[in-house]
Amino acid sequence: MTALSLNLPHLPAMPPMLRRGLLAGSAWGVALATGLIGLNVMECGAFCAPDALATIAVAIPAGVLTIGPLAAIGR
């Protein structure tokens, strides 16, 4: 995600399908990670940074690999 934000000026040079897939997959991964972290906080009663980082590290690539192609082709 950081590499994507640092490369923001070059995003228009990407093919539209790739850009749409990366952005939709990342957004889905962030939303999923937020929900799972919220559930974890409610269950444990406290915020646990290592669990949150592990959740984010899995959810965003999972979103890009699963939802990204659907968003790229679905238009």
PDB file with one MODEL, atoms N, CA, C and O in Angstrom:
MODEL        1
ATOM      1  N   MET A   1       0.818  -1.181   0.000  1.00  0.00           N
ATOM      2  CA  MET A   1       0.000   0.000   0.000  1.00  0.00           C
ATOM      3  C   MET A   1       0.869   1.255   0.000  1.00  0.00           C
ATOM      4  O   MET A   1       0.542   2.241  -0.661  1.00  0.00           O
ATOM      5  N   THR A   2       1.985   1.216   0.748  1.00  0.00           N
ATOM      6  CA  THR A   2       2.882   2.359   0.777  1.00  0.00           C
ATOM      7  C   THR A   2       3.517   2.559  -0.586  1.00  0.00           C
ATOM      8  O   THR A   2       3.636   3.689  -1.059  1.00  0.00           O
ATOM      9  N   ALA A   3       3.923   1.476  -1.217  1.00  0.00           N
ATOM     10  CA  ALA A   3       4.518   1.595  -2.548  1.00  0.00           C
ATOM     11  C   ALA A   3       3.502   2.158  -3.529  1.00  0.00           C
ATOM     12  O   ALA A   3       3.860   2.928  -4.421  1.00  0.00           O
ATOM     13  N   LEU A   4       2.235   1.781  -3.371  1.00  0.00           N
ATOM     14  CA  LEU A   4       1.196   2.299  -4.250  1.00  0.00           C
ATOM     15  C   LEU A   4       1.013   3.798  -4.031  1.00  0.00           C
ATOM     16  O   LEU A   4       0.852   4.544  -4.997  1.00  0.00           O
ATOM     17  N   SER A   5       1.034   4.251  -2.778  1.00  0.00           N
ATOM     18  CA  SER A   5       0.851   5.680  -2.512  1.00  0.00           C
ATOM     19  C   SER A   5       2.081   6.485  -2.934  1.00  0.00           C
ATOM     20  O   SER A   5       1.937   7.627  -3.372  1.00  0.00           O
ATOM     21  N   LEU A   6       3.275   5.925  -2.816  1.00  0.00           N
ATOM     22  CA  LEU A   6       4.466   6.639  -3.257  1.00  0.00           C
ATOM     23  C   LEU A   6       4.538   6.721  -4.777  1.00  0.00           C
ATOM     24  O   LEU A   6       5.162   7.630  -5.325  1.00  0.00           O
ATOM     25  N   ASN A   7       3.907   5.785  -5.448  1.00  0.00           N
ATOM     26  CA  ASN A   7       3.931   5.732  -6.903  1.00  0.00           C
ATOM     27  C   ASN A   7       2.681   6.387  -7.497  1.00  0.00           C
ATOM     28  O   ASN A   7       2.358   6.160  -8.663  1.00  0.00           O
ATOM     29  N   LEU A   8       1.986   7.188  -6.713  1.00  0.00           N
ATOM     30  CA  LEU A   8       0.724   7.773  -7.139  1.00  0.00           C
ATOM     31  C   LEU A   8       0.825   8.594  -8.422  1.00  0.00           C
ATOM     32  O   LEU A   8      -0.087   8.503  -9.244  1.00  0.00           O
ATOM     33  N   PRO A   9       1.880   9.394  -8.649  1.00  0.00           N
ATOM     34  CA  PRO A   9       1.937  10.136  -9.911  1.00  0.00           C
ATOM     35  C   PRO A   9       2.011   9.228 -11.138  1.00  0.00           C
ATOM     36  O   PRO A   9       1.638   9.649 -12.233  1.00  0.00           O
ATOM     37  N   HIS A  10       2.480   8.004 -10.976  1.00  0.00           N
ATOM     38  CA  HIS A  10       2.604   7.103 -12.115  1.00  0.00           C
ATOM     39  C   HIS A  10       1.370   6.222 -12.301  1.00  0.00           C
ATOM     40  O   HIS A  10       1.323   5.434 -13.246  1.00  0.00           O
ATOM     41  N   LEU A  11       0.387   6.332 -11.438  1.00  0.00           N
ATOM     42  CA  LEU A  11      -0.812   5.508 -11.573  1.00  0.00           C
ATOM     43  C   LEU A  11      -1.551   5.727 -12.892  1.00  0.00           C
ATOM     44  O   LEU A  11      -2.025   4.749 -13.470  1.00  0.00           O
ATOM     45  N   PRO A  12      -1.673   6.942 -13.394  1.00  0.00           N
ATOM     46  CA  PRO A  12      -2.371   7.089 -14.675  1.00  0.00           C
ATOM     47  C   PRO A  12      -1.678   6.364 -15.823  1.00  0.00           C
ATOM     48  O   PRO A  12      -2.318   6.076 -16.834  1.00  0.00           O
ATOM     49  N   ALA A  13      -0.390   6.063 -15.697  1.00  0.00           N
ATOM     50  CA  ALA A  13       0.323   5.352 -16.752  1.00  0.00           C
ATOM     51  C   ALA A  13      -0.013   3.864 -16.765  1.00  0.00           C
ATOM     52  O   ALA A  13       0.261   3.175 -17.747  1.00  0.00           O
ATOM     53  N   MET A  14      -0.606   3.363 -15.680  1.00  0.00           N
ATOM     54  CA  MET A  14      -1.003   1.962 -15.618  1.00  0.00           C
ATOM     55  C   MET A  14      -2.218   1.718 -16.509  1.00  0.00           C
ATOM     56  O   MET A  14      -3.007   2.632 -16.751  1.00  0.00           O
ATOM     57  N   PRO A  15      -2.367   0.509 -16.989  1.00  0.00           N
ATOM     58  CA  PRO A  15      -3.602   0.190 -17.693  1.00  0.00           C
ATOM     59  C   PRO A  15      -4.793   0.346 -16.743  1.00  0.00           C
ATOM     60  O   PRO A  15      -4.678   0.020 -15.562  1.00  0.00           O
ATOM     61  N   PRO A  16      -5.911   0.827 -17.229  1.00  0.00           N
ATOM     62  CA  PRO A  16      -7.065   1.066 -16.348  1.00  0.00           C
ATOM     63  C   PRO A  16      -7.540  -0.190 -15.617  1.00  0.00           C
ATOM     64  O   PRO A  16      -7.974  -0.109 -14.468  1.00  0.00           O
ATOM     65  N   MET A  17      -7.463  -1.336 -16.267  1.00  0.00           N
ATOM     66  CA  MET A  17      -7.911  -2.566 -15.600  1.00  0.00           C
ATOM     67  C   MET A  17      -7.025  -2.894 -14.408  1.00  0.00           C
ATOM     68  O   MET A  17      -7.531  -3.290 -13.358  1.00  0.00           O
ATOM     69  N   LEU A  18      -5.720  -2.738 -14.548  1.00  0.00           N
ATOM     70  CA  LEU A  18      -4.794  -3.022 -13.459  1.00  0.00           C
ATOM     71  C   LEU A  18      -4.995  -2.046 -12.309  1.00  0.00           C
ATOM     72  O   LEU A  18      -5.014  -2.444 -11.144  1.00  0.00           O
ATOM     73  N   ARG A  19      -5.145  -0.767 -12.638  1.00  0.00           N
ATOM     74  CA  ARG A  19      -5.360   0.244 -11.610  1.00  0.00           C
ATOM     75  C   ARG A  19      -6.659  -0.021 -10.854  1.00  0.00           C
ATOM     76  O   ARG A  19      -6.686   0.062  -9.626  1.00  0.00           O
ATOM     77  N   ARG A  20      -7.728  -0.337 -11.568  1.00  0.00           N
ATOM     78  CA  ARG A  20      -9.022  -0.611 -10.942  1.00  0.00           C
ATOM     79  C   ARG A  20      -8.935  -1.846 -10.052  1.00  0.00           C
ATOM     80  O   ARG A  20      -9.497  -1.856  -8.957  1.00  0.00           O
ATOM     81  N   GLY A  21      -8.242  -2.879 -10.503  1.00  0.00           N
ATOM     82  CA  GLY A  21      -8.102  -4.093  -9.706  1.00  0.00           C
ATOM     83  C   GLY A  21      -7.293  -3.870  -8.446  1.00  0.00           C
ATOM     84  O   GLY A  21      -7.661  -4.371  -7.383  1.00  0.00           O
ATOM     85  N   LEU A  22      -6.194  -3.126  -8.539  1.00  0.00           N
ATOM     86  CA  LEU A  22      -5.359  -2.845  -7.366  1.00  0.00           C
ATOM     87  C   LEU A  22      -6.097  -1.986  -6.348  1.00  0.00           C
ATOM     88  O   LEU A  22      -6.056  -2.266  -5.150  1.00  0.00           O
ATOM     89  N   LEU A  23      -6.764  -0.952  -6.817  1.00  0.00           N
ATOM     90  CA  LEU A  23      -7.460  -0.066  -5.887  1.00  0.00           C
ATOM     91  C   LEU A  23      -8.666  -0.748  -5.241  1.00  0.00           C
ATOM     92  O   LEU A  23      -8.890  -0.588  -4.042  1.00  0.00           O
ATOM     93  N   ALA A  24      -9.440  -1.500  -6.009  1.00  0.00           N
ATOM     94  CA  ALA A  24     -10.601  -2.185  -5.440  1.00  0.00           C
ATOM     95  C   ALA A  24     -10.170  -3.289  -4.482  1.00  0.00           C
ATOM     96  O   ALA A  24     -10.770  -3.451  -3.419  1.00  0.00           O
ATOM     97  N   GLY A  25      -9.154  -4.039  -4.838  1.00  0.00           N
ATOM     98  CA  GLY A  25      -8.664  -5.095  -3.962  1.00  0.00           C
ATOM     99  C   GLY A  25      -8.077  -4.555  -2.673  1.00  0.00           C
ATOM    100  O   GLY A  25      -8.284  -5.123  -1.600  1.00  0.00           O
ATOM    101  N   SER A  26      -7.340  -3.449  -2.780  1.00  0.00           N
ATOM    102  CA  SER A  26      -6.780  -2.831  -1.574  1.00  0.00           C
ATOM    103  C   SER A  26      -7.876  -2.280  -0.681  1.00  0.00           C
ATOM    104  O   SER A  26      -7.818  -2.429   0.540  1.00  0.00           O
ATOM    105  N   ALA A  27      -8.870  -1.648  -1.277  1.00  0.00           N
ATOM    106  CA  ALA A  27      -9.980  -1.105  -0.480  1.00  0.00           C
ATOM    107  C   ALA A  27     -10.743  -2.222   0.221  1.00  0.00           C
ATOM    108  O   ALA A  27     -11.127  -2.083   1.382  1.00  0.00           O
ATOM    109  N   TRP A  28     -10.962  -3.326  -0.482  1.00  0.00           N
ATOM    110  CA  TRP A  28     -11.656  -4.451   0.136  1.00  0.00           C
ATOM    111  C   TRP A  28     -10.823  -5.033   1.275  1.00  0.00           C
ATOM    112  O   TRP A  28     -11.363  -5.385   2.324  1.00  0.00           O
ATOM    113  N   GLY A  29      -9.514  -5.135   1.073  1.00  0.00           N
ATOM    114  CA  GLY A  29      -8.635  -5.663   2.107  1.00  0.00           C
ATOM    115  C   GLY A  29      -8.599  -4.777   3.340  1.00  0.00           C
ATOM    116  O   GLY A  29      -8.589  -5.280   4.464  1.00  0.00           O
ATOM    117  N   VAL A  30      -8.581  -3.468   3.144  1.00  0.00           N
ATOM    118  CA  VAL A  30      -8.588  -2.540   4.280  1.00  0.00           C
ATOM    119  C   VAL A  30      -9.906  -2.637   5.034  1.00  0.00           C
ATOM    120  O   VAL A  30      -9.918  -2.631   6.265  1.00  0.00           O
ATOM    121  N   ALA A  31     -11.017  -2.727   4.308  1.00  0.00           N
ATOM    122  CA  ALA A  31     -12.321  -2.850   4.972  1.00  0.00           C
ATOM    123  C   ALA A  31     -12.421  -4.159   5.751  1.00  0.00           C
ATOM    124  O   ALA A  31     -12.922  -4.174   6.875  1.00  0.00           O
ATOM    125  N   LEU A  32     -11.956  -5.233   5.174  1.00  0.00           N
ATOM    126  CA  LEU A  32     -11.980  -6.526   5.857  1.00  0.00           C
ATOM    127  C   LEU A  32     -11.081  -6.506   7.087  1.00  0.00           C
ATOM    128  O   LEU A  32     -11.476  -6.993   8.146  1.00  0.00           O
ATOM    129  N   ALA A  33      -9.886  -5.953   6.964  1.00  0.00           N
ATOM    130  CA  ALA A  33      -8.968  -5.878   8.097  1.00  0.00           C
ATOM    131  C   ALA A  33      -9.550  -5.030   9.219  1.00  0.00           C
ATOM    132  O   ALA A  33      -9.409  -5.377  10.392  1.00  0.00           O
ATOM    133  N   THR A  34     -10.199  -3.926   8.874  1.00  0.00           N
ATOM    134  CA  THR A  34     -10.815  -3.072   9.889  1.00  0.00           C
ATOM    135  C   THR A  34     -11.895  -3.824  10.653  1.00  0.00           C
ATOM    136  O   THR A  34     -11.973  -3.736  11.879  1.00  0.00           O
ATOM    137  N   GLY A  35     -12.719  -4.558   9.934  1.00  0.00           N
ATOM    138  CA  GLY A  35     -13.757  -5.343  10.601  1.00  0.00           C
ATOM    139  C   GLY A  35     -13.191  -6.436  11.491  1.00  0.00           C
ATOM    140  O   GLY A  35     -13.658  -6.632  12.613  1.00  0.00           O
ATOM    141  N   LEU A  36     -12.199  -7.140  11.000  1.00  0.00           N
ATOM    142  CA  LEU A  36     -11.604  -8.211  11.799  1.00  0.00           C
ATOM    143  C   LEU A  36     -10.860  -7.679  13.018  1.00  0.00           C
ATOM    144  O   LEU A  36     -10.893  -8.297  14.082  1.00  0.00           O
ATOM    145  N   ILE A  37     -10.193  -6.544  12.873  1.00  0.00           N
ATOM    146  CA  ILE A  37      -9.513  -5.938  14.012  1.00  0.00           C
ATOM    147  C   ILE A  37     -10.534  -5.457  15.033  1.00  0.00           C
ATOM    148  O   ILE A  37     -10.319  -5.597  16.237  1.00  0.00           O
ATOM    149  N   GLY A  38     -11.644  -4.890  14.565  1.00  0.00           N
ATOM    150  CA  GLY A  38     -12.707  -4.471  15.478  1.00  0.00           C
ATOM    151  C   GLY A  38     -13.287  -5.641  16.250  1.00  0.00           C
ATOM    152  O   GLY A  38     -13.534  -5.533  17.451  1.00  0.00           O
ATOM    153  N   LEU A  39     -13.507  -6.762  15.568  1.00  0.00           N
ATOM    154  CA  LEU A  39     -14.000  -7.959  16.259  1.00  0.00           C
ATOM    155  C   LEU A  39     -12.991  -8.463  17.282  1.00  0.00           C
ATOM    156  O   LEU A  39     -13.373  -8.900  18.368  1.00  0.00           O
ATOM    157  N   ASN A  40     -11.713  -8.406  16.943  1.00  0.00           N
ATOM    158  CA  ASN A  40     -10.672  -8.842  17.857  1.00  0.00           C
ATOM    159  C   ASN A  40     -10.620  -7.956  19.103  1.00  0.00           C
ATOM    160  O   ASN A  40     -10.440  -8.449  20.216  1.00  0.00           O
ATOM    161  N   VAL A  41     -10.778  -6.643  18.907  1.00  0.00           N
ATOM    162  CA  VAL A  41     -10.770  -5.720  20.045  1.00  0.00           C
ATOM    163  C   VAL A  41     -11.978  -5.970  20.940  1.00  0.00           C
ATOM    164  O   VAL A  41     -11.854  -5.950  22.165  1.00  0.00           O
ATOM    165  N   MET A  42     -13.145  -6.204  20.341  1.00  0.00           N
ATOM    166  CA  MET A  42     -14.340  -6.480  21.150  1.00  0.00           C
ATOM    167  C   MET A  42     -14.192  -7.792  21.916  1.00  0.00           C
ATOM    168  O   MET A  42     -14.630  -7.892  23.062  1.00  0.00           O
ATOM    169  N   GLU A  43     -13.585  -8.789  21.298  1.00  0.00           N
ATOM    170  CA  GLU A  43     -13.430 -10.092  21.941  1.00  0.00           C
ATOM    171  C   GLU A  43     -12.398 -10.053  23.071  1.00  0.00           C
ATOM    172  O   GLU A  43     -12.626 -10.605  24.147  1.00  0.00           O
ATOM    173  N   CYS A  44     -11.276  -9.404  22.821  1.00  0.00           N
ATOM    174  CA  CYS A  44     -10.186  -9.384  23.816  1.00  0.00           C
ATOM    175  C   CYS A  44     -10.318  -8.239  24.811  1.00  0.00           C
ATOM    176  O   CYS A  44      -9.828  -8.341  25.935  1.00  0.00           O
ATOM    177  N   GLY A  45     -10.961  -7.173  24.423  1.00  0.00           N
ATOM    178  CA  GLY A  45     -11.086  -6.024  25.302  1.00  0.00           C
ATOM    179  C   GLY A  45      -9.941  -5.046  25.196  1.00  0.00           C
ATOM    180  O   GLY A  45      -9.930  -4.039  25.903  1.00  0.00           O
ATOM    181  N   ALA A  46      -8.973  -5.314  24.331  1.00  0.00           N
ATOM    182  CA  ALA A  46      -7.828  -4.418  24.158  1.00  0.00           C
ATOM    183  C   ALA A  46      -7.313  -4.552  22.727  1.00  0.00           C
ATOM    184  O   ALA A  46      -7.571  -5.544  22.044  1.00  0.00           O
ATOM    185  N   PHE A  47      -6.591  -3.544  22.300  1.00  0.00           N
ATOM    186  CA  PHE A  47      -5.988  -3.557  20.970  1.00  0.00           C
ATOM    187  C   PHE A  47      -4.645  -4.265  21.034  1.00  0.00           C
ATOM    188  O   PHE A  47      -3.810  -3.942  21.879  1.00  0.00           O
ATOM    189  N   CYS A  48      -4.437  -5.214  20.159  1.00  0.00           N
ATOM    190  CA  CYS A  48      -3.180  -5.958  20.114  1.00  0.00           C
ATOM    191  C   CYS A  48      -2.512  -5.666  18.770  1.00  0.00           C
ATOM    192  O   CYS A  48      -2.965  -6.151  17.733  1.00  0.00           O
ATOM    193  N   ALA A  49      -1.446  -4.883  18.786  1.00  0.00           N
ATOM    194  CA  ALA A  49      -0.783  -4.439  17.565  1.00  0.00           C
ATOM    195  C   ALA A  49      -0.231  -5.591  16.710  1.00  0.00           C
ATOM    196  O   ALA A  49      -0.392  -5.552  15.490  1.00  0.00           O
ATOM    197  N   PRO A  50       0.413  -6.615  17.292  1.00  0.00           N
ATOM    198  CA  PRO A  50       0.918  -7.694  16.425  1.00  0.00           C
ATOM    199  C   PRO A  50      -0.201  -8.437  15.686  1.00  0.00           C
ATOM    200  O   PRO A  50      -0.042  -8.800  14.520  1.00  0.00           O
ATOM    201  N   ASP A  51      -1.323  -8.658  16.361  1.00  0.00           N
ATOM    202  CA  ASP A  51      -2.450  -9.303  15.687  1.00  0.00           C
ATOM    203  C   ASP A  51      -3.022  -8.414  14.589  1.00  0.00           C
ATOM    204  O   ASP A  51      -3.387  -8.898  13.517  1.00  0.00           O
ATOM    205  N   ALA A  52      -3.099  -7.120  14.858  1.00  0.00           N
ATOM    206  CA  ALA A  52      -3.616  -6.188  13.857  1.00  0.00           C
ATOM    207  C   ALA A  52      -2.711  -6.143  12.632  1.00  0.00           C
ATOM    208  O   ALA A  52      -3.196  -6.142  11.500  1.00  0.00           O
ATOM    209  N   LEU A  53      -1.407  -6.105  12.852  1.00  0.00           N
ATOM    210  CA  LEU A  53      -0.475  -6.079  11.722  1.00  0.00           C
ATOM    211  C   LEU A  53      -0.532  -7.370  10.914  1.00  0.00           C
ATOM    212  O   LEU A  53      -0.452  -7.342   9.686  1.00  0.00           O
ATOM    213  N   ALA A  54      -0.669  -8.496  11.599  1.00  0.00           N
ATOM    214  CA  ALA A  54      -0.786  -9.770  10.886  1.00  0.00           C
ATOM    215  C   ALA A  54      -2.075  -9.814  10.069  1.00  0.00           C
ATOM    216  O   ALA A  54      -2.087 -10.319   8.946  1.00  0.00           O
ATOM    217  N   THR A  55      -3.148  -9.289  10.629  1.00  0.00           N
ATOM    218  CA  THR A  55      -4.421  -9.257   9.905  1.00  0.00           C
ATOM    219  C   THR A  55      -4.315  -8.386   8.665  1.00  0.00           C
ATOM    220  O   THR A  55      -4.784  -8.771   7.594  1.00  0.00           O
ATOM    221  N   ILE A  56      -3.705  -7.220   8.800  1.00  0.00           N
ATOM    222  CA  ILE A  56      -3.535  -6.315   7.658  1.00  0.00           C
ATOM    223  C   ILE A  56      -2.625  -6.939   6.608  1.00  0.00           C
ATOM    224  O   ILE A  56      -2.878  -6.818   5.409  1.00  0.00           O
ATOM    225  N   ALA A  57      -1.566  -7.607   7.059  1.00  0.00           N
ATOM    226  CA  ALA A  57      -0.608  -8.216   6.134  1.00  0.00           C
ATOM    227  C   ALA A  57      -1.231  -9.343   5.315  1.00  0.00           C
ATOM    228  O   ALA A  57      -0.752  -9.656   4.225  1.00  0.00           O
ATOM    229  N   VAL A  58      -2.283  -9.947   5.828  1.00  0.00           N
ATOM    230  CA  VAL A  58      -2.953 -11.023   5.095  1.00  0.00           C
ATOM    231  C   VAL A  58      -4.146 -10.497   4.308  1.00  0.00           C
ATOM    232  O   VAL A  58      -4.381 -10.946   3.187  1.00  0.00           O
ATOM    233  N   ALA A  59      -4.904  -9.557   4.865  1.00  0.00           N
ATOM    234  CA  ALA A  59      -6.152  -9.115   4.254  1.00  0.00           C
ATOM    235  C   ALA A  59      -5.946  -8.313   2.977  1.00  0.00           C
ATOM    236  O   ALA A  59      -6.680  -8.511   2.008  1.00  0.00           O
ATOM    237  N   ILE A  60      -4.978  -7.423   2.950  1.00  0.00           N
ATOM    238  CA  ILE A  60      -4.792  -6.588   1.756  1.00  0.00           C
ATOM    239  C   ILE A  60      -4.313  -7.411   0.555  1.00  0.00           C
ATOM    240  O   ILE A  60      -4.892  -7.276  -0.524  1.00  0.00           O
ATOM    241  N   PRO A  61      -3.281  -8.260   0.691  1.00  0.00           N
ATOM    242  CA  PRO A  61      -2.932  -9.100  -0.472  1.00  0.00           C
ATOM    243  C   PRO A  61      -4.062 -10.057  -0.866  1.00  0.00           C
ATOM    244  O   PRO A  61      -4.250 -10.340  -2.049  1.00  0.00           O
ATOM    245  N   ALA A  62      -4.802 -10.549   0.108  1.00  0.00           N
ATOM    246  CA  ALA A  62      -5.933 -11.424  -0.218  1.00  0.00           C
ATOM    247  C   ALA A  62      -6.977 -10.658  -1.015  1.00  0.00           C
ATOM    248  O   ALA A  62      -7.559 -11.203  -1.953  1.00  0.00           O
ATOM    249  N   GLY A  63      -7.221  -9.414  -0.661  1.00  0.00           N
ATOM    250  CA  GLY A  63      -8.164  -8.594  -1.411  1.00  0.00           C
ATOM    251  C   GLY A  63      -7.700  -8.330  -2.824  1.00  0.00           C
ATOM    252  O   GLY A  63      -8.491  -8.381  -3.765  1.00  0.00           O
ATOM    253  N   VAL A  64      -6.419  -8.048  -2.975  1.00  0.00           N
ATOM    254  CA  VAL A  64      -5.885  -7.778  -4.314  1.00  0.00           C
ATOM    255  C   VAL A  64      -5.956  -9.033  -5.177  1.00  0.00           C
ATOM    256  O   VAL A  64      -6.246  -8.949  -6.370  1.00  0.00           O
ATOM    257  N   LEU A  65      -5.694 -10.199  -4.581  1.00  0.00           N
ATOM    258  CA  LEU A  65      -5.698 -11.443  -5.363  1.00  0.00           C
ATOM    259  C   LEU A  65      -7.093 -11.990  -5.631  1.00  0.00           C
ATOM    260  O   LEU A  65      -7.286 -12.705  -6.614  1.00  0.00           O
ATOM    261  N   THR A  66      -8.075 -11.674  -4.786  1.00  0.00           N
ATOM    262  CA  THR A  66      -9.413 -12.227  -4.989  1.00  0.00           C
ATOM    263  C   THR A  66     -10.382 -11.221  -5.594  1.00  0.00           C
ATOM    264  O   THR A  66     -11.020 -11.517  -6.605  1.00  0.00           O
ATOM    265  N   ILE A  67     -10.503 -10.055  -5.007  1.00  0.00           N
ATOM    266  CA  ILE A  67     -11.450  -9.059  -5.482  1.00  0.00           C
ATOM    267  C   ILE A  67     -10.869  -8.262  -6.646  1.00  0.00           C
ATOM    268  O   ILE A  67     -11.612  -7.810  -7.517  1.00  0.00           O
ATOM    269  N   GLY A  68      -9.559  -8.087  -6.669  1.00  0.00           N
ATOM    270  CA  GLY A  68      -8.917  -7.322  -7.735  1.00  0.00           C
ATOM    271  C   GLY A  68      -9.252  -7.810  -9.124  1.00  0.00           C
ATOM    272  O   GLY A  68      -9.683  -7.006  -9.950  1.00  0.00           O
ATOM    273  N   PRO A  69      -9.078  -9.099  -9.432  1.00  0.00           N
ATOM    274  CA  PRO A  69      -9.443  -9.564 -10.774  1.00  0.00           C
ATOM    275  C   PRO A  69     -10.934  -9.423 -11.091  1.00  0.00           C
ATOM    276  O   PRO A  69     -11.308  -9.153 -12.232  1.00  0.00           O
ATOM    277  N   LEU A  70     -11.776  -9.607 -10.078  1.00  0.00           N
ATOM    278  CA  LEU A  70     -13.210  -9.431 -10.312  1.00  0.00           C
ATOM    279  C   LEU A  70     -13.547  -7.990 -10.657  1.00  0.00           C
ATOM    280  O   LEU A  70     -14.365  -7.730 -11.540  1.00  0.00           O
ATOM    281  N   ALA A  71     -12.915  -7.056  -9.960  1.00  0.00           N
ATOM    282  CA  ALA A  71     -13.152  -5.640 -10.259  1.00  0.00           C
ATOM    283  C   ALA A  71     -12.561  -5.246 -11.599  1.00  0.00           C
ATOM    284  O   ALA A  71     -13.139  -4.431 -12.319  1.00  0.00           O
ATOM    285  N   ALA A  72     -11.418  -5.817 -11.939  1.00  0.00           N
ATOM    286  CA  ALA A  72     -10.766  -5.465 -13.202  1.00  0.00           C
ATOM    287  C   ALA A  72     -11.552  -5.969 -14.404  1.00  0.00           C
ATOM    288  O   ALA A  72     -11.672  -5.267 -15.408  1.00  0.00           O
ATOM    289  N   ILE A  73     -12.084  -7.173 -14.306  1.00  0.00           N
ATOM    290  CA  ILE A  73     -12.798  -7.778 -15.441  1.00  0.00           C
ATOM    291  C   ILE A  73     -14.272  -7.414 -15.440  1.00  0.00           C
ATOM    292  O   ILE A  73     -14.919  -7.407 -16.488  1.00  0.00           O
ATOM    293  N   GLY A  74     -14.801  -7.112 -14.262  1.00  0.00           N
ATOM    294  CA  GLY A  74     -16.245  -6.907 -14.123  1.00  0.00           C
ATOM    295  C   GLY A  74     -16.808  -5.694 -14.794  1.00  0.00           C
ATOM    296  O   GLY A  74     -18.028  -5.533 -14.825  1.00  0.00           O
ATOM    297  N   ARG A  75     -15.991  -4.840 -15.327  1.00  0.00           N
ATOM    298  CA  ARG A  75     -16.539  -3.622 -15.915  1.00  0.00           C
ATOM    299  C   ARG A  75     -16.891  -3.780 -17.355  1.00  0.00           C
ATOM    300  O   ARG A  75     -17.365  -2.832 -17.982  1.00  0.00           O
TER     301      ARG A  75
ENDMDL
END
